[in-house]
Amino acid sequence: MRSGLNSAAASAQRFTDQVSQAYGITGEGREELTRQGAQNLEMVAQASAVLTRGVQDLSREWFSLTQECLQKNLEDFGALARCRSLPDVMAAQSNLMRDNLEQTIKSTRRIAEVATQVANEASQTFTAQTQKAHRVA
């Protein structure tokens, strides 16, 4: 990631040099343009890192919840297969539907919690970097 950031910084520097030349920006104006570009690039890199970790967290959570759901469905279908009468089948089917609804609600809630946590962390990172940039300026 650091290598990519260094490469992007070099590209940003070349772009800044070209813009400075094209618009006749020199001295302090050029330094300020370079500083702002570097700060913006750092903010994007940090927010991207947070979002990347967040996507990984969401993926892990999703796979975990899917595994739990599959395991529960196997158990419920096993109970359904063991039924010996119509009332047993109706009760097992009712349990299966209830369990699936509960699992869906639990999964949706957990994914929303993780997504909210990721969004909050990315927002906090971005806000902290913005405040830092304003203090330096």
C-alpha positions as CSV (number, residue, x, y, z in Angstrom):
1,M,0.0,0.0,0.0
2,R,2.8,2.4,0.9
3,S,4.5,1.7,-2.5
4,G,1.2,2.5,-4.2
5,L,0.9,5.7,-2.2
6,N,4.4,6.7,-3.1
7,S,3.7,6.1,-6.8
8,A,0.5,8.1,-6.5
9,A,2.3,10.9,-4.8
10,A,4.9,11.0,-7.5
11,S,2.2,11.2,-10.1
12,A,0.4,13.9,-8.2
13,Q,3.7,15.8,-8.0
14,R,4.1,15.6,-11.8
15,F,0.6,16.7,-12.3
16,T,1.1,19.7,-9.9
17,D,4.2,20.6,-11.8
18,Q,2.4,20.6,-15.0
19,V,-0.6,22.6,-13.7
20,S,1.9,25.1,-12.1
21,Q,3.7,25.5,-15.4
22,A,0.5,25.9,-17.4
23,Y,-1.0,28.5,-15.1
24,G,2.2,30.2,-14.1
25,I,1.9,29.3,-10.4
26,T,5.3,29.8,-8.7
27,G,6.8,29.9,-5.3
28,E,4.5,29.8,-2.3
29,G,1.4,29.1,-4.4
30,R,3.0,26.1,-5.9
31,E,4.1,24.8,-2.5
32,E,0.5,25.2,-1.2
33,L,-0.9,23.4,-4.2
34,T,1.6,20.5,-3.6
35,R,0.8,20.4,0.1
36,Q,-2.9,20.3,-0.4
37,G,-2.6,17.6,-3.1
38,A,-0.5,15.5,-0.8
39,Q,-2.9,15.9,2.1
40,N,-5.9,14.9,-0.1
41,L,-4.0,11.9,-1.4
42,E,-3.2,10.8,2.2
43,M,-6.9,11.2,3.2
44,V,-8.0,9.1,0.3
45,A,-5.4,6.4,1.1
46,Q,-6.4,6.2,4.8
47,A,-10.2,6.2,4.0
48,S,-9.6,3.5,1.4
49,A,-7.7,1.4,3.9
50,V,-10.5,1.6,6.4
51,L,-13.1,0.8,3.7
52,T,-11.0,-2.2,2.5
53,R,-10.8,-3.6,6.1
54,G,-14.6,-2.9,6.4
55,V,-15.4,-4.9,3.2
56,Q,-13.3,-7.8,4.6
57,D,-15.1,-7.6,7.9
58,L,-18.5,-7.6,6.1
59,S,-17.4,-10.6,4.0
60,R,-16.3,-12.6,7.0
61,E,-19.6,-11.8,8.8
62,W,-21.6,-12.7,5.8
63,F,-19.9,-16.1,5.4
64,S,-20.3,-16.8,9.1
65,L,-24.0,-16.0,9.0
66,T,-24.5,-18.1,5.9
67,Q,-22.7,-21.0,7.5
68,E,-24.9,-20.7,10.6
69,C,-28.0,-20.6,8.4
70,L,-27.0,-23.6,6.4
71,Q,-26.3,-25.6,9.6
72,K,-29.6,-24.7,11.1
73,N,-31.5,-25.6,7.9
74,L,-29.8,-29.0,7.8
75,E,-30.9,-29.6,11.4
76,D,-34.5,-28.5,10.6
77,F,-34.7,-30.6,7.4
78,G,-33.4,-33.6,9.5
79,A,-36.2,-33.0,11.9
80,L,-38.7,-32.8,9.0
81,A,-37.4,-36.1,7.6
82,R,-37.9,-37.8,11.0
83,C,-41.6,-36.9,11.1
84,R,-44.0,-39.8,11.2
85,S,-47.4,-38.0,11.1
86,L,-49.0,-35.0,9.4
87,P,-49.1,-33.0,12.7
88,D,-45.4,-33.7,13.1
89,V,-44.7,-32.5,9.6
90,M,-46.8,-29.3,10.1
91,A,-45.0,-28.6,13.4
92,A,-41.5,-29.2,11.8
93,Q,-42.4,-27.0,8.8
94,S,-43.6,-24.3,11.1
95,N,-40.4,-24.4,13.1
96,L,-38.3,-24.3,9.9
97,M,-40.2,-21.2,8.7
98,R,-39.8,-19.5,12.0
99,D,-36.1,-20.3,12.3
100,N,-35.5,-19.0,8.8
101,L,-37.3,-15.8,9.6
102,E,-35.4,-15.3,12.8
103,Q,-32.1,-16.1,11.0
104,T,-32.9,-13.6,8.3
105,I,-33.6,-10.9,10.9
106,K,-30.5,-11.7,12.9
107,S,-28.3,-11.7,9.7
108,T,-29.7,-8.4,8.5
109,R,-29.2,-6.8,11.8
110,R,-25.7,-8.0,12.1
111,I,-24.7,-7.0,8.6
112,A,-26.2,-3.5,9.2
113,E,-24.3,-3.2,12.5
114,V,-21.0,-4.1,10.8
115,A,-21.7,-1.7,7.8
116,T,-22.6,1.1,10.2
117,Q,-19.4,0.5,12.2
118,V,-17.3,0.6,9.0
119,A,-19.0,3.8,7.8
120,N,-18.5,5.4,11.2
121,E,-14.8,4.5,11.2
122,A,-14.3,5.7,7.7
123,S,-16.1,9.0,8.5
124,Q,-14.0,9.5,11.7
125,T,-10.8,8.9,9.8
126,F,-11.8,11.3,7.1
127,T,-12.9,13.9,9.6
128,A,-9.7,13.6,11.6
129,Q,-7.6,14.0,8.5
130,T,-9.6,17.0,7.4
131,Q,-9.2,18.7,10.8
132,K,-5.5,17.9,10.7
133,A,-5.2,19.5,7.3
134,H,-7.0,22.6,8.4
135,R,-4.8,23.0,11.4
136,V,-1.7,22.7,9.2
137,A,-3.1,25.3,6.7
